[in-house]
Amino acid sequence: MLMLAAVTLALAPWHGTSFPTATPNAAKYKLAVRGAANQPVRLEAGGLPRGWVASFCTPTFCSPFRYEMTLDSRGAGWVEFQVIRTDDSAPKHAGVTVWAEGARVRLKI
């Protein structure tokens, strides 16, 4: 039987240059993930109103609303997480919830 460690998530402001796949006008965060070594983790985001998109970005692509990663040999991983207003008629501000199966808490911003 495979035992997986609890997953922890942490958001911090994005610093430095964004990935080339990121949207320039998005609100950007570094999403750090911790768990067991080599553990697969499925990240999801939701709770946004119409006209908004949440996206998990790597240097090669962005995945809207969900992303699957495998943690490294130390049980760590991270992605650039962004929230993008895609419609001028959408609310100017919106909250989003980020979670992973097995995570202790859901992050809300």
Secondary structure, 3 states (H helix, E strand, C coil): CCCCCCEEEEEEECCCCCCCCCCCCCEEEEEEEECCCCCEEEEEEECCCCCEEEEEECCCCEEECEEEEECCCCCEEEEEEEEEECCCCCCCCCCCEEEECCECCCEEC
